[in-house]
Amino acid sequence: MLNVRTYPLGFIQTNCYVVSNSSKQCLIFDPGGDGDKLIHELNRLNLKPIAILLTHAHFDHIGALDQIRDKYKIPVYIHEAEKKWLNDPTKNGSSKYAEIPSISCKDADIILTNESQIEIGDFSFQILHTPGHSPGSLTFYFGDDSFAIVGDTLFQNSIGRTDLLGGNNAELIKSIHSKLLTLPETTIVYPGHGASTTPEDEMENNPFINGF
């Protein structure tokens, strides 16, 4: 059984997820900042990172990307639609805010192009393309353990914003309905910000979904 740990990190406390197994291997999702804090936790727990996966490339999800990648010498995965965003502050949004340093990261190592089942180390999970918040937004679905890491596509009683580069509200709603709400109703949905939820709870309580 996998263990999912949540760490709100960086400028706006973006949820970074560390998914580990009994062998102490772990995957890191969206290291948004506070790299020293994250490294301290990984060392404290004696975890062995083997990859970084990005739900998308907005600045608040990649702030500690290069620090973590370089520390553990591990590959970074991203969707092809945002492969050029990591080193472009205009695209990743960091140039938009004067109070935030411009973020420019090295290119990703693995470019994801298709929805598929993927295996990294002893981990096996499904990649779902869920655009709308951004064109390359991804969901990582661990069916055997009944959870999904969804980035900023769906939140508890809310949905992702679509007023940023490449955002599209119609696409977002389609992604939510066709990819996320079709998951088993009790699947734990881990969003990019805030508390976890389930498809069942969102179908009952989310006003942005129920109106469509």
N, C-alpha and C positions, 0 to 999 in steps of 0.2 A: 504493500500500500504506500502511495506517495504522500509526502508531507508538503504542504503549501504554506509558506511563510510570507507575510505581507510587510513591506517596509515603505512607508510614505517618505519620499526623498525629494530633495531639490527645492527649487524656487517656489513651487506651488504644491508641494507635498504629493507628487505623483506616486501612485502605487507601483513599487517594484516588487516582483514576485520571485521567490526562490523556491523552486520545486526540487525536492531531494528524494532519494530512494534509500533503501536499507544499506546499500553499499557506500553511502555518503557522497555519491556523485550528485551533482545538481545542475540544473538549468537556471539561467538568470533571464528574466523578462523585464525589459524597460528600465535599465539603470539610469534613473532620471537626474541624479545628483548625489552629493554627499558620499563620494566614493570611499573616503577613509572610513566612514561609519559602516558602509556595506562590507568592506574588506575586514574590518574588525569583527563583524558578525559571522562572516564566513569562516574566519580563523577560529573564533570562539566555539563554533559548532563543528569544527574540523571537517568542513564540507570541501568537496573537490569540484569546482566549476568546470564544465566541459563545453559550454556554449552559451552565447547570448542571443536571444531572439527578441526582435522588435515588433510590437504590434503596429507601429508606424513611426515616422521619423520627426515628429514635432519636438521642439527643443526641450520640453519638459520631460521627455521620455529618453533622452540621449545624453544628458548633461555629464554623466560619469562613464559614458561608453568607452572611450579610449583608455581611461585610467584602469577600468576593470579588465578590458581586453588585454592591455599590455602587462598587467600584473600577472594574469594567469595564462597568457599566451593561448587564447581560445578564439574560435571563429565567431563572427557575427552574421546573423541571418536577417534578411530584409526582403520585402516584396520588390519586384522589378520596377514598379511604378514610382518608387521613391528612392531608388538606388543613388540618385544624384542629389538628394536632399541632405544627406549627412554632412557634406562639406560646403553647403550653400546656406548661409544664415538667412537669406531672403526666403528660401523655400521652407526651411525648418522653423521659421518664425522668430528666431532669436533676435533678428535685427529690428524687429517691430517695437521692442521695448527698451527704452533708454536705460532702465535700471538693471537690465540683464546683460551680461557679457555676450557678445556674439559667439555662437557655438559652431565650430567647424571640426568635424570628425573625419577620420580616415574612411576610405571606402569599405563597404561590407565585404566579407569573404565569400558568402554564399547568397546567391540571388534566387529567390523563390519565384517561380513563374506559374505554377499550376496548383490547384487544390489536390492534395494527395495525403496519403498516410506516410509518415516520415519516422525514421528511427535515428536517434542520436544516442550513442552509448547504449545503455539498457532501457532508455525511454522510447516509447512508441506512442504517437499521437497524430491527430488529424489537423491539417492546415486548411482553414476556410478563408476565402477572400471575401471580406465584408466591407466594401468601399462605401463612402458617403461622408464620413467625418473627414477622411482624406482618401485619395485614390488608391493607395496601397495598404489600407488598413487590413490587418489580419486577425483572425481568431484562432487560438490554439486549443483544440478540444481533446481532452483526455477521457475518452469514453469509458475505459475500464475503471477509472476512479471518479467518474461522474462530476467533472468540473471543466470549465472553459475560461480561458484568459482572453478577454475581448477588447482590451484597450479602451478607447473613447467612443466606441460604437453605441453601447448601451450602459446606462447607469440605473441605480435604484430610483425608480419613479421619474426617470428622465432619460434623455438621449443625447448623443454627441452634438456639438455645434457644427454648423455647416457653412459658416461665413468666412472660413479661412481658405487658403489656396487649394483648389481642387475639390472643395467641399460641394456636396450635392444632396439636398434634402430628400429628393425622391429616391436616390440610390440608397441613402441611409435607411429609410423606412423599408425599402425592399430587402436590404441586407438583414435587417432585424427580423422581419417576418419570414423570410425564406431560409435563413441560416441559423438564427439564434432561437426563435420561438418554436422551431421545429425540433430542437433538442429535447430529450426527455424532460418533463416538467420540473423534476426535482434536481436537475443539474445545477451545481453551484456556479454562478456567473461572477467572475472576478473582474471588475472594471478598472479603468485607469485612475479613477478617483473615487473616494468614498467607500461605502460598505458593499459587501457582496449581496447578491440577490439570486433569484431563480426565474426561469421562464414562467413558471406558474404564477409567482408573485407579480411579475410585470404585466402579464396578460390581465390580471385582476385589478391592478392598482395604478398602472402607468398611464397618465392622461395623454401623453404624446403618442401612445400606441393605440389606445382604445378608440381614438377618434378616426382611425383609418381602417 
